[in-house]
Amino acid sequence: MPNYLVVLQGAWIVKKAKSVEDAMNIAVAEAGKKLSPDLDFVEIDVGDTECPKCGETLKSVFLVAEMALVGLIFEMKVFNAQSEEHAAKIAKYEIGKRLKRIPLQVIEVVEID
């Protein structure tokens, strides 16, 4: 059975963020705590968004009145899955049950060696 790298996107809310950098750091740290120790092998990073007007790549963070919405990217290797869809379901289930009430969306599934 093949192995896959599954990339998920999630929306994380940060309260009392002083800056965009602060919001990104808090979001990654909070998500890491929720996944630890069971899923501490999951890579967590802040996603990128393309500006619709100029096409420039920006970090996926929206900050207003010390409240931020941060787009996080979760990368998880899934071993011995039956298919890409099966690997995506496994990753979404495993991450989702630890990050309750965090919306997750599958971005990419890639077969790995």
C-alpha positions as CSV (number, residue, x, y, z in Angstrom):
1,M,0.0,0.0,0.0
2,P,1.3,3.5,-0.9
3,N,2.3,6.3,1.5
4,Y,1.0,9.9,1.1
5,L,1.8,13.4,2.2
6,V,-1.5,15.1,3.0
7,V,-1.7,18.9,3.3
8,L,-4.6,20.4,5.1
9,Q,-5.6,24.1,5.6
10,G,-7.2,25.3,8.8
11,A,-8.6,28.6,10.1
12,W,-7.3,29.6,13.5
13,I,-8.6,32.5,15.6
14,V,-6.2,34.4,17.9
15,K,-7.4,36.8,20.5
16,K,-5.3,39.7,21.9
17,A,-2.7,39.6,19.1
18,K,-0.5,42.7,19.2
19,S,0.8,42.3,15.6
20,V,0.6,40.0,12.6
21,E,3.9,38.3,13.6
22,D,2.5,37.8,17.1
23,A,-0.7,36.3,15.7
24,M,1.2,33.8,13.5
25,N,3.4,32.7,16.4
26,I,0.5,32.3,18.8
27,A,-1.5,30.3,16.2
28,V,1.3,27.9,15.4
29,A,2.1,27.4,19.1
30,E,-1.5,26.8,20.1
31,A,-2.1,24.3,17.3
32,G,1.2,22.5,18.2
33,K,0.1,22.2,21.8
34,K,-3.3,20.7,20.8
35,L,-1.6,18.1,18.5
36,S,1.2,17.2,21.0
37,P,2.2,14.6,22.0
38,D,0.2,12.3,19.8
39,L,0.7,14.1,16.5
40,D,3.9,16.0,17.1
41,F,5.2,14.8,13.8
42,V,2.6,17.0,11.9
43,E,4.3,20.1,10.4
44,I,2.5,23.3,11.1
45,D,3.1,26.6,9.2
46,V,1.2,29.7,8.3
47,G,-0.2,29.6,4.8
48,D,0.2,32.0,1.9
49,T,-2.5,33.9,0.0
50,E,-2.2,35.6,-3.3
51,C,-3.3,39.2,-3.6
52,P,-6.2,39.2,-6.2
53,K,-5.1,42.7,-7.4
54,C,-1.3,42.6,-7.7
55,G,-0.6,38.9,-7.5
56,E,1.9,39.2,-4.6
57,T,2.1,36.4,-2.1
58,L,1.1,37.4,1.4
59,K,0.9,35.4,4.7
60,S,-2.7,34.2,5.4
61,V,-3.3,36.5,8.4
62,F,-6.1,39.1,8.9
63,L,-5.8,41.2,12.0
64,V,-8.4,43.7,13.3
65,A,-8.7,45.1,16.8
66,E,-6.3,42.6,18.3
67,M,-8.3,39.7,16.8
68,A,-6.7,37.6,14.1
69,L,-7.7,34.9,11.7
70,V,-4.7,32.9,10.7
71,G,-4.7,30.4,7.9
72,L,-2.6,27.4,9.1
73,I,-1.1,24.6,6.9
74,F,-0.8,21.1,8.4
75,E,1.3,18.5,6.6
76,M,1.0,14.9,7.7
77,K,2.5,11.7,6.3
78,V,0.0,8.9,6.1
79,F,1.4,5.4,5.6
80,N,-0.3,2.4,4.0
81,A,-3.4,4.1,2.8
82,Q,-5.6,2.5,0.2
83,S,-5.9,5.7,-2.0
84,E,-5.5,9.4,-2.0
85,E,-9.0,9.8,-0.7
86,H,-8.4,7.3,2.1
87,A,-5.2,9.1,3.1
88,A,-7.0,12.5,3.2
89,K,-9.8,11.1,5.4
90,I,-7.2,9.6,7.8
91,A,-5.3,12.9,8.1
92,K,-8.5,15.0,8.4
93,Y,-9.8,12.6,11.1
94,E,-6.6,12.4,13.2
95,I,-5.9,16.2,13.1
96,G,-9.6,17.1,13.3
97,K,-10.3,15.1,16.5
98,R,-7.6,17.0,18.3
99,L,-8.5,20.4,16.8
100,K,-12.2,20.4,17.6
101,R,-14.2,23.3,16.0
102,I,-11.4,24.2,13.7
103,P,-12.5,24.0,10.0
104,L,-10.1,21.9,7.9
105,Q,-9.9,21.5,4.2
106,V,-7.7,19.2,2.1
107,I,-5.4,21.2,-0.1
108,E,-3.2,18.5,-1.6
109,V,-2.4,14.8,-1.4
110,V,0.8,13.5,-2.9
111,E,2.1,9.9,-3.1
112,I,5.6,9.6,-1.5
113,D,8.2,6.8,-1.5
